[in-house]
Amino acid sequence: MVRRLFFVCGIAAVLLYVAAVITGGVLRPGYNHLSMAISELIETGAPNKALLDGLFIAYNALLIIFAWALGMTVRGGSGLSVSGAAVLAAVGALGLAMTIFFPMDPRGSAATLTGTLHLVVAGALSLGSILSILFLALGSKDRDAFWTYSMVSFVLVLVAGAFAAYTAARGSPLMGLAERLTIGLFLQWVAGTSGRLIKDDLGR
């Protein structure tokens, strides 16, 4: 029962992230989900920053707890599976660091060391999100429907991530949409993996 609660943290994290983004957009006049980055909701000097920081911190904490529970489940398996869970935990840790210590520089402002490090951490976080899916899929002993689901999710996140990077580099008005597509694909995999673990635990 306790372990199941840890598995539920995956779904709870996803719901909290979505709630944070929606809430931030509603509370900030003029915010455009299609063209603006999610990080702009909690950039330096952003309105409602304290509230949204708290929501994103809670999301990352829940993701780390879920990754730990996932790691305990696969620790008797392959090294790739264990590495995948560890990378997922690192994604949560990087998310915490980015939220607390490295907020984004506001658009049009002079670049700061903190803002530059935000971009570096964001890049590492994106790579970790992709690798966590890949490692956990490749480390699975079963080539079942869930393995296929994970591999498809990996490919979709990889393609969407490349598109998001392209739109960001070009300053595209669809940059926000591309970012949300990439993050959304990752989050649906987290929720799907959480649901699979809960189902397996209920069947014991």
C-alpha positions as CSV (number, residue, x, y, z in Angstrom):
1,M,0.0,0.0,0.0
2,V,2.8,2.4,0.9
3,R,4.7,1.6,-2.3
4,R,1.5,2.2,-4.3
5,L,1.3,5.7,-2.8
6,F,4.9,6.4,-4.1
7,F,3.8,5.2,-7.6
8,V,0.8,7.6,-7.4
9,C,3.3,10.4,-7.0
10,G,4.0,10.1,-10.8
11,I,0.4,10.9,-11.8
12,A,0.2,13.6,-9.0
13,A,3.3,15.2,-10.4
14,V,1.9,15.4,-13.9
15,L,-1.4,16.9,-12.7
16,L,0.4,19.4,-10.5
17,Y,2.6,20.5,-13.4
18,V,-0.4,21.0,-15.7
19,A,-2.2,22.9,-13.0
20,A,0.8,25.2,-12.4
21,V,1.1,26.1,-16.1
22,I,-2.7,26.7,-16.5
23,T,-2.8,28.8,-13.2
24,G,0.2,30.8,-14.2
25,G,-1.3,31.7,-17.6
26,V,-4.6,32.6,-16.1
27,L,-3.0,34.9,-13.4
28,R,-0.7,36.7,-15.9
29,P,-2.4,39.1,-18.2
30,G,-1.0,39.0,-21.8
31,Y,0.7,35.6,-21.3
32,N,0.5,33.6,-24.5
33,H,0.8,29.8,-24.3
34,L,1.6,29.5,-28.0
35,S,4.6,31.8,-28.1
36,M,5.9,32.1,-24.6
37,A,8.1,29.6,-22.7
38,I,6.8,28.0,-19.5
39,S,9.9,29.3,-17.7
40,E,8.7,32.9,-18.3
41,L,6.0,32.2,-15.7
42,I,8.7,32.1,-13.1
43,E,11.3,34.3,-14.6
44,T,13.1,36.9,-12.5
45,G,10.5,39.5,-11.3
46,A,7.5,37.6,-12.7
47,P,4.2,38.2,-11.1
48,N,2.9,35.4,-8.8
49,K,6.4,33.9,-8.8
50,A,6.3,32.7,-5.2
51,L,3.0,30.8,-5.8
52,L,4.2,29.2,-9.1
53,D,7.7,28.5,-7.7
54,G,5.9,26.5,-4.9
55,L,3.9,24.5,-7.4
56,F,6.8,23.7,-9.6
57,I,9.0,22.8,-6.6
58,A,6.2,20.4,-5.4
59,Y,6.1,18.9,-8.9
60,N,9.8,18.2,-9.0
61,A,9.7,16.8,-5.5
62,L,6.9,14.4,-6.5
63,L,8.9,13.4,-9.6
64,I,11.9,12.5,-7.5
65,I,9.8,10.4,-5.1
66,F,8.3,8.6,-8.1
67,A,11.7,8.0,-9.7
68,W,13.0,6.6,-6.4
69,A,10.0,4.2,-6.2
70,L,10.6,3.2,-9.8
71,G,14.3,2.6,-9.0
72,M,13.4,0.3,-6.1
73,T,11.1,-1.6,-8.5
74,V,13.7,-2.2,-11.2
75,R,16.8,-2.5,-9.1
76,G,17.0,-6.2,-9.5
77,G,16.9,-5.8,-13.3
78,S,19.3,-4.5,-15.8
79,G,21.7,-1.7,-15.2
80,L,20.0,0.4,-17.9
81,S,16.7,0.3,-16.1
82,V,18.4,1.4,-12.9
83,S,20.2,4.1,-14.8
84,G,16.9,5.3,-16.3
85,A,15.3,5.7,-12.9
86,A,18.4,7.5,-11.7
87,V,18.3,9.9,-14.7
88,L,14.6,10.5,-14.0
89,A,15.4,11.5,-10.4
90,A,18.2,13.7,-11.8
91,V,15.6,15.4,-14.0
92,G,13.6,16.2,-10.9
93,A,16.7,17.5,-9.1
94,L,17.6,19.7,-12.1
95,G,14.1,21.0,-12.2
96,L,14.4,22.0,-8.5
97,A,17.7,23.7,-9.1
98,M,16.4,25.6,-12.1
99,T,13.3,26.8,-10.2
100,I,15.0,27.8,-7.0
101,F,18.4,29.0,-8.2
102,F,18.4,29.7,-11.9
103,P,15.3,31.6,-13.1
104,M,15.1,32.7,-16.7
105,D,16.1,36.3,-17.7
106,P,13.1,38.4,-18.8
107,R,12.9,38.9,-22.6
108,G,14.8,41.9,-23.8
109,S,16.8,42.2,-20.6
110,A,20.6,41.9,-20.3
111,A,21.9,38.4,-20.0
112,T,22.9,37.4,-16.5
113,L,25.0,34.5,-15.2
114,T,21.8,33.1,-13.5
115,G,19.9,33.3,-16.8
116,T,22.7,31.7,-18.8
117,L,22.9,28.8,-16.3
118,H,19.1,28.5,-16.6
119,L,19.6,27.7,-20.3
120,V,22.3,25.2,-19.5
121,V,20.3,23.4,-16.9
122,A,17.2,23.4,-19.2
123,G,19.2,21.7,-21.9
124,A,20.5,19.1,-19.5
125,L,16.9,18.6,-18.2
126,S,15.6,18.0,-21.7
127,L,18.3,15.5,-22.5
128,G,17.7,13.7,-19.2
129,S,14.0,13.5,-20.0
130,I,14.7,11.7,-23.3
131,L,17.4,9.4,-21.9
132,S,15.2,8.3,-18.9
133,I,12.6,7.0,-21.3
134,L,15.1,5.3,-23.5
135,F,17.1,3.6,-20.7
136,L,14.0,2.3,-19.0
137,A,12.7,0.9,-22.3
138,L,16.0,-0.7,-23.4
139,G,16.5,-2.1,-19.9
140,S,13.2,-3.9,-19.9
141,K,13.3,-7.7,-20.3
142,D,9.8,-7.9,-21.8
143,R,9.2,-6.7,-25.3
144,D,5.5,-6.2,-24.6
145,A,2.9,-3.4,-25.4
146,F,4.4,-1.2,-22.7
147,W,7.8,-1.5,-24.1
148,T,6.4,-0.4,-27.5
149,Y,4.6,2.4,-25.8
150,S,7.8,3.6,-24.2
151,M,9.8,3.4,-27.4
152,V,7.2,5.3,-29.3
153,S,7.2,7.9,-26.5
154,F,10.9,8.2,-26.8
155,V,10.8,8.8,-30.5
156,L,8.0,11.4,-30.2
157,V,9.8,13.3,-27.4
158,L,13.0,13.3,-29.4
159,V,11.3,14.6,-32.5
160,A,9.3,17.2,-30.6
161,G,12.4,18.3,-28.7
162,A,14.3,18.9,-31.9
163,F,11.3,20.9,-33.2
164,A,11.2,22.9,-30.0
165,A,14.9,23.7,-30.2
166,Y,14.4,24.8,-33.8
167,T,11.5,27.1,-33.0
168,A,13.4,28.6,-30.1
169,A,16.5,29.3,-32.2
170,R,14.4,30.9,-34.9
171,G,12.3,32.9,-32.5
172,S,9.2,31.3,-33.9
173,P,5.8,32.5,-32.6
174,L,5.0,28.8,-32.0
175,M,7.9,28.2,-29.7
176,G,5.6,27.9,-26.6
177,L,3.5,25.3,-28.4
178,A,6.5,23.3,-29.4
179,E,7.9,23.3,-25.9
180,R,4.5,22.3,-24.5
181,L,4.3,19.4,-27.0
182,T,7.7,18.1,-25.9
183,I,7.0,18.4,-22.2
184,G,3.5,17.0,-22.6
185,L,4.8,13.9,-24.4
186,F,7.3,13.4,-21.5
187,L,4.6,13.9,-18.9
188,Q,2.2,11.5,-20.5
189,W,4.9,8.9,-20.3
190,V,5.5,9.6,-16.7
191,A,1.7,9.2,-16.1
192,G,1.6,6.1,-18.2
193,T,4.5,4.5,-16.3
194,S,3.0,5.4,-13.0
195,G,-0.3,3.9,-14.0
196,R,1.4,0.7,-15.2
197,L,3.2,0.3,-11.8
198,I,0.0,0.9,-9.9
199,K,-1.8,-1.7,-12.0
200,D,1.0,-4.2,-11.4
201,D,1.0,-3.5,-7.7
202,L,-2.8,-4.0,-7.5
203,G,-2.4,-7.4,-9.3
204,R,0.1,-8.8,-6.7
